[in-house]
Amino acid sequence: MSEQAPNADRRFLYVVVCAAGIAADVSKLITAAQERDWEVGVIATPAAMGGFFDTEAVQAQTGRPIRSAWRRPGDPRPFPPPDAVVVAPATFNTVNKWAAGMADTLAVATLCEASGLGVPVAVLPCVADALAAHPAYRESLARLRGMGVRFGEPYAGQPAQDGARPEFAWERALDLLDGRQ
């Protein structure tokens, strides 16, 4: 994939990647965003950095380092402020910590800050049905929706009877940002 040169005239999208198996395909979201004229920077949870996606390929595709830890005082900001944020795949853990304001990772702190600044946020949940049934998760979804966060359909990744897994709707996050319901 080709590296994208930074362009100040393009909108800047933060893509927050969580540790779910489907994260291996995050390049599909990045490609779709770039085709819609977004400049993209990726922020990953520490767990997602542990082999859930090809970090070298994503860095080459975006032309930027992946962020997963806070920068030191005095270090330059590697990304401009976001015009929007996508969380995909969004896990049970990240959704619940974000809703509770538990900003213990750069990824969750970024989401908490974006919400406080009124930056549009779209989320594609990837949560097993058993976890999605947990009362804390349902309350977290309600709280985040009340904050204006836009959610795509949940994805549990359960195989169909024929063994095939459904496609993850990467582009749906961009549609949510563009107001396409």
C-alpha positions as CSV (number, residue, x, y, z in Angstrom):
1,M,0.0,0.0,0.0
2,S,1.3,3.4,-0.8
3,E,2.2,6.0,1.8
4,Q,-0.1,9.1,1.9
5,A,1.7,12.5,2.1
6,P,0.3,14.7,4.8
7,N,-2.0,17.4,3.5
8,A,-3.3,20.3,5.6
9,D,-6.4,20.7,3.5
10,R,-7.7,17.2,4.2
11,R,-9.8,16.2,7.2
12,F,-7.9,14.2,9.8
13,L,-9.4,11.0,11.2
14,Y,-8.2,9.1,14.3
15,V,-8.7,5.4,14.0
16,V,-8.7,3.7,17.4
17,V,-8.0,0.0,17.1
18,C,-8.8,-2.5,19.9
19,A,-7.6,-6.1,20.4
20,A,-10.1,-8.2,18.5
21,G,-9.3,-10.7,15.8
22,I,-11.0,-8.7,13.1
23,A,-8.5,-5.9,13.7
24,A,-6.2,-7.7,11.3
25,D,-8.3,-6.1,8.5
26,V,-8.1,-2.5,9.7
27,S,-6.3,-1.5,6.5
28,K,-9.8,-1.8,4.8
29,L,-11.0,1.0,7.0
30,I,-7.9,3.1,6.3
31,T,-8.2,2.6,2.5
32,A,-11.9,3.5,2.6
33,A,-11.1,6.6,4.6
34,Q,-8.3,7.7,2.3
35,E,-10.6,7.2,-0.7
36,R,-13.0,9.6,1.0
37,D,-10.2,12.1,1.3
38,W,-9.4,11.6,5.0
39,E,-5.9,11.8,6.3
40,V,-5.6,9.0,8.9
41,G,-3.7,8.4,12.1
42,V,-4.0,5.2,14.1
43,I,-4.1,4.9,17.9
44,A,-4.1,1.3,19.2
45,T,-4.8,-0.1,22.6
46,P,-1.7,-1.7,24.1
47,A,-3.3,-5.1,23.7
48,A,-4.0,-4.5,20.0
49,M,-0.3,-3.7,19.5
50,G,0.4,-7.3,20.6
51,G,0.0,-8.8,17.1
52,F,-3.7,-8.1,16.4
53,F,-2.8,-6.3,13.2
54,D,0.1,-5.6,10.9
55,T,1.6,-2.5,12.4
56,E,4.3,-2.1,9.8
57,A,1.8,-2.2,7.0
58,V,-0.5,0.2,8.7
59,Q,2.3,2.7,9.3
60,A,3.3,2.4,5.6
61,Q,-0.3,2.9,4.6
62,T,-0.9,6.0,6.7
63,G,2.6,7.4,6.5
64,R,2.6,8.0,10.3
65,P,3.6,6.1,13.4
66,I,1.0,4.2,15.3
67,R,0.4,5.7,18.7
68,S,-0.2,3.5,21.7
69,A,1.5,5.4,24.5
70,W,1.6,9.0,25.7
71,R,4.2,11.2,24.3
72,R,6.8,12.7,26.7
73,P,6.6,16.4,27.7
74,G,8.2,18.5,25.0
75,D,7.8,15.9,22.3
76,P,5.9,17.2,19.2
77,R,2.4,16.1,18.6
78,P,2.5,13.3,15.9
79,F,-1.0,14.0,14.7
80,P,-3.0,17.1,14.2
81,P,-6.3,17.5,16.2
82,P,-9.0,15.1,14.9
83,D,-11.9,16.2,12.8
84,A,-13.5,12.8,13.7
85,V,-12.7,9.6,15.4
86,V,-13.6,6.0,14.5
87,V,-13.3,3.1,17.0
88,A,-13.1,-0.1,15.1
89,P,-13.2,-2.8,16.3
90,A,-14.4,-1.5,19.6
91,T,-14.2,-4.1,22.4
92,F,-16.2,-4.7,25.6
93,N,-13.3,-3.4,27.7
94,T,-12.7,-0.2,25.7
95,V,-16.4,0.7,25.5
96,N,-16.9,0.2,29.3
97,K,-13.7,2.1,30.3
98,W,-14.6,5.0,28.0
99,A,-18.1,5.3,29.3
100,A,-16.8,5.3,32.8
101,G,-14.1,7.9,32.0
102,M,-11.3,5.5,33.0
103,A,-8.6,7.0,30.7
104,D,-5.8,4.5,31.6
105,T,-4.5,4.1,28.0
106,L,-3.8,6.6,25.3
107,A,-6.6,5.1,23.2
108,V,-9.3,5.5,26.0
109,A,-8.0,8.9,27.0
110,T,-8.2,10.0,23.4
111,L,-11.9,8.9,23.3
112,C,-12.7,10.6,26.5
113,E,-11.1,13.8,25.3
114,A,-12.8,13.7,21.8
115,S,-16.1,13.3,23.5
116,G,-15.4,16.3,25.7
117,L,-14.4,18.4,22.7
118,G,-17.5,17.5,20.7
119,V,-15.5,15.7,18.0
120,P,-17.8,13.3,16.1
121,V,-17.1,9.7,17.0
122,A,-18.3,6.5,15.3
123,V,-18.0,3.1,16.8
124,L,-18.2,-0.4,15.3
125,P,-18.5,-2.8,18.3
126,C,-17.0,-6.2,18.2
127,V,-18.3,-7.9,21.3
128,A,-19.3,-11.5,21.9
129,D,-23.0,-12.0,22.6
130,A,-22.4,-13.1,26.1
131,L,-20.5,-10.0,26.9
132,A,-22.9,-7.7,25.1
133,A,-25.7,-9.1,27.4
134,H,-23.8,-7.8,30.5
135,P,-25.7,-4.9,32.2
136,A,-22.6,-2.7,32.4
137,Y,-22.1,-2.9,28.7
138,R,-25.7,-2.0,27.9
139,E,-25.4,1.0,30.4
140,S,-22.1,2.0,28.7
141,L,-23.8,2.0,25.3
142,A,-26.6,4.2,26.6
143,R,-24.2,6.6,28.3
144,L,-22.1,7.0,25.1
145,R,-25.1,7.4,22.9
146,G,-26.3,10.1,25.3
147,M,-22.9,11.8,24.6
148,G,-23.6,11.8,20.9
149,V,-21.5,8.8,20.0
150,R,-22.7,7.0,16.8
151,F,-22.8,3.2,16.8
152,G,-22.9,0.7,13.9
153,E,-24.5,-2.6,14.2
154,P,-22.8,-5.0,16.8
155,Y,-20.5,-7.6,15.4
156,A,-20.0,-10.8,17.4
157,G,-18.1,-12.6,14.6
158,Q,-20.0,-15.8,15.1
159,P,-19.8,-18.1,12.1
160,A,-23.0,-19.0,10.2
161,Q,-24.2,-22.5,9.9
162,D,-22.0,-23.0,6.8
163,G,-19.0,-21.9,8.8
164,A,-18.5,-18.6,7.0
165,R,-18.0,-15.5,9.2
166,P,-20.0,-12.3,8.3
167,E,-18.1,-9.3,6.9
168,F,-17.1,-6.6,9.3
169,A,-18.7,-3.4,8.0
170,W,-15.6,-1.2,8.1
171,E,-17.1,1.5,5.8
172,R,-20.2,1.8,8.0
173,A,-18.1,3.9,10.5
174,L,-17.4,6.4,7.7
175,D,-21.1,6.5,6.7
176,L,-22.0,7.2,10.4
177,L,-19.6,10.2,10.4
178,D,-21.0,11.4,7.1
179,G,-24.5,11.3,8.5
180,R,-25.6,8.3,6.4
181,Q,-27.9,6.4,8.6
